[in-house]
Amino acid sequence: MKKKTNSRKVIKKLVLKAGLALENKFYLETSWIISTIIETRLKCIIICIEGKNPRTGYNLNRCVKRVKYLIVKGDQPILSKEIGLPLVDAIRVWKNHRNNILKDMSEKHISGQRFATLAQEGIVLMQELNGSYKKFKSGWIKSITPASLQQEMKTED
């Protein structure tokens, strides 16, 4: 039987590891950890909207394309409002920049500054996505939960 993982706990651990890698100036490792965090967040968005878990072959590239499709499709206004195309496009540009650096590594020397810039840009995008994801998630819960149940949830707090 497959063990179910809690994405919140996984992301929390990955954020700590990314911070530690950045602190020790392991910028390439930081960018890969950030990629995993972004991919996990995008998969959670896909699960919320479509109600099913994407296959294991869903990498960052496919997640970005799928979320962009869901935004453009326009069935979920909360997705367009909270996540938005500019953020998804910025993630795609950052991913392509990361991939270009990896391709360049085999051909020439890559400066530490390029790696550091990649890591810093990734951290900014990750923070922006995390904030947008939290707003999306709370709006999504409100949109699918009946008002009477929302009142009960508020009184329990």
N, C-alpha and C positions, 0 to 999 in steps of 0.2 A: 504494500500500500504506500502510495506516495505521500510524503509529509507536506502539509500545507504550510507555507511560509507567510509571515506577516510582513507586508512590504514596509510598514512604518518602522519596524525594528531593523529591518535590513538597511533601509535608508539611513537611519540614525547611526548605525555602525559604519556605514560607508562614508558618511559626512565626517565622522571622527578620523577615519583612516585618511581621507583626503586632506584634512587639516594637518595631520601629522606628516604626510608626504610633502605638503607645501612648506611646512615649517623646516623640514630637512632638505629643502630645495630639490626634491624629486619631482620636477615639473611634468615630465612625461607620464609618470605614474599617477600624478594628480589628475591630469586630463583624462586618463582612462577611467579612473574612479568616477569622475564627474560624468563621463559618458554613460556609465552604468546607472548612475542616479537619475539622469535625465531620461534614459530609456525606461527605467522602472516607473517613473512618474507618467510618462506617455502611455505605457501599457495600462496603468491604472485608469487613465482617462478613457482609453478604448474599452476597457472592461465595463466602466460605468455606462457609457453610451450604448454599446452594442450588447451588453449583458452576457458576453462570453469571453473567455480568455484566449488571446491570440496564441497561435502555435509557438513552439520554441524557436522556430526559424525567424521570428519577428525581431530583427535587429534594430538598431537606432534609425537607420535609413528608412526602413519600412514603417516604423512607428511614426516618424515625422511625416511621411507621405500619407499615412492613414488618418492622422489627426488633422492634417491640412485638408484632406478630402472631407472629413466630417464637418469642419468649419465652413468650407465652401458650400457644402450641401445645404446647410442652413436649417436643418431640422431642430437643432438645439441652440436656441439663442443664448443660453447661459454659457455655452462653450465659446461662442463667438465673442461674447462680452468679456469674459474673464481671461481666457487664454489668448485668443486673437491671432490673426495671421502674422502681424509683425514679429511676435515672439517666436512663432514656429519657423518663420523664415530666418530669423537670427540664429536659431538653433541649427538649422540646415547649413547656413554659411559657416558657423563655427565648426560643425562636423566636417565639412569639406576642407576647411583650413587645417584641421587636425590630420585628415587623411593626406593632404599635400605635404605636410611636414614629414609624415612617415615615409612617403615615397621618396622625398628628397634625402632622407637619411641614408639610403643605400647608395646614392650617387655622390654626395658631397657632405662636408661638415656643416652641421646645423648649430647656430649660435645658441648659447644658453638664454639669451634675451628672447629669441623666438619661442622657446619652450615656456619661458616665464610669462610672456604675453598670452600664449595659448591658455595656460593654466588660469591666469587672472580673468581673461574673458569668459572662460568656462565657469568660473565661480560666480561671476556676475549673472550669467544666464541661468545657472542653477538656482541662485537666490530668487531671481525674478520668476522663474517657473514654479518654485516652491510656494511663493506668495500667491501667485495666480491660481495654483492648484488648490490651495486651501480655500480661497474664495469660491472657486468652481465647485469644490466638494460640498461646502456648506449650502450654496445655492442649489446644487443638484439634489441634496437631501430634502431641502424645503420644497422643491418642485415635485418630487415623487411621493412625499409623505403627506397624508391627509392633515388638514388643519387641526382636527381634534387630537390626533396623535402628537403633533407638534406642541400643543398646549400641555399635554401630559409630560412630555419631555422637559419642558421649561419648568414645570412645577416640581419635578423630581430633583432638579439642580438646586 
